[in-house]
Structures are given as structure tokens and as C-alpha cells.
Amino acid sequence: MSPAILQVVTTTETSDQARRLARQLVDARLAACVQIEGPIESIYAWMGKVETSAEYRLLVKTTGRLWPALRDHIQRVHAYDVPEIVATEVDHVSPAYANWLVAVLEESGAGEAGADPAVDFHLILKGHSASAAAEAVALPLFDETLPRLADQPNCHVEPDGSFTWRSTEGRNLLISGQLHDGREALDAIELHGSATEASLRALFERLLSDLPCPALQSLPTGELITWDELWGR
């Protein structure tokens, strides 16, 4: 059975915000393509008043399987407190276009027999505690980690440290995250999304390649760990 094809509409305040969001969604293969329209005029009720604003509209093409991750990503990175995120299932589409879209977004083979299961997670790797062993090792620098991450295939990085990374292990698995700048040092790494343990481990090894971090045997999900705990694994 062919997957459902959706068109998702959202808006942004500026054209730069629209282009950045569109690139994130396509880079992460949450969308096959995004069209940007505008400026358009929006008239809406907000805080008891009727407001008028110029906005840019994004028409996002995706599948039903990717809708939750796409919705959550837009909600997470959007500048608005209550962004418009409206999805409509497309009933009529040309076969050639439908085949192209599905090939772009569904070719990962997620869920195939024998595949490692993907898990939803929210993980925060926090800076070290005050142990002597940790104090002896310098924290990586924020400004050095950012370009290292940007060099990774299928990774989109913003100057503020936010990023999305699509796994290259043959599945359409997305990791979104934020590098936190603690006075130029990399104070913490926050990760969320859906991925296998192997994907998480691969990303950590890329981010922390200059640290004395042993090969990771396991990573917790849904909890906070420190540099110290990571080194000790």
C-alpha cells in the first residue's frame, strides 16, 4: 500500500526564516520539497485583537509516516509561540510525482526485518562535574565543534548551534539537537528525535572525537548524563 502523501502549510515572519526552515526539512528528508510563497497578508486574532502581518507561506510535501517528526521539528525551531502547522492529505496526485516523492522519503527501508529498532529519545549530555578526572580534561570548544559537525554528511547546522542530522546507516532516522555555548566551551549537547543506538553512538563519536571517549557500548535515552559518565562507560 502506498504511503499517504501530505501537504503541510506553515508560515514565517521573514523570507530568511522560510528558506532556513525549508532547507532544514529537505536536508533531513522530512520533506521532499518545499515551495515558498510571499509576502502574503495574514489577518488573524491574537491576544484579544485583530492583527495584520506580512508573512511567508511554506507548502511542504511529505508522507504520513513523517508527519509527526516534521510537525515536532517545526514546532521546536519556529520563532512563533503558536506557529501554523496544518496538514492536508492529498487525494489526487500524478503517478510520476507520487513515485518520486515516495522514493525520496521512503527509500530508507525503515522497519524492515532484522533492522535495529529506532527509539524516540530526548537526551542531554551535560558538562562535566567537579571530579578530578574530569577537571584534567578540557571541554571541547563550541566554535570548534560547530564546523566539525557541519562537515558531516546529511547534517544541517545553524550558527546558534541548532542542527539536524539524518542517519546514513540506510534508514530515514533523524536526530535534531542543540549545542549549548558555555562561554565558548561546549557546555552541553541536547538531542531529540528517533534513531537507533548505533546512530546515536556514531553522532557522539563525531562530536567528541578529540576527547578520550572510549567506544560506547550503550547510551541511555530520556535522561541526563555528564561528560564524566560518558567517559566512564
NORPE-V662536 format. One record per run of one state. SS is the DSSP state (A for helix, B for strand, O for the rest). FROM is the first residue (numbers start at 1). LEN is the number of residues. If there is no record, write none. Layout:
BEGIN
ss->{SS:SS}
from->{FROM:FROM}
len->{LEN:LEN}
END
This chain:
BEGIN
ss->{O:B:O:A:O:B:O:B:A:O:B:O:A:O:B:O:A:O:B:A:O:B:O:B:O:B:O:B:O:A:O:B:A:O}
from->{1:5:13:15:28:33:47:49:64:78:86:90:95:107:119:127:132:136:141:142:151:155:158:162:167:174:183:185:196:197:208:224:227:233}
len->{4:8:2:13:5:14:2:15:14:8:4:5:12:12:8:5:4:5:1:9:4:3:4:5:7:9:2:11:1:11:16:3:6:1}
END
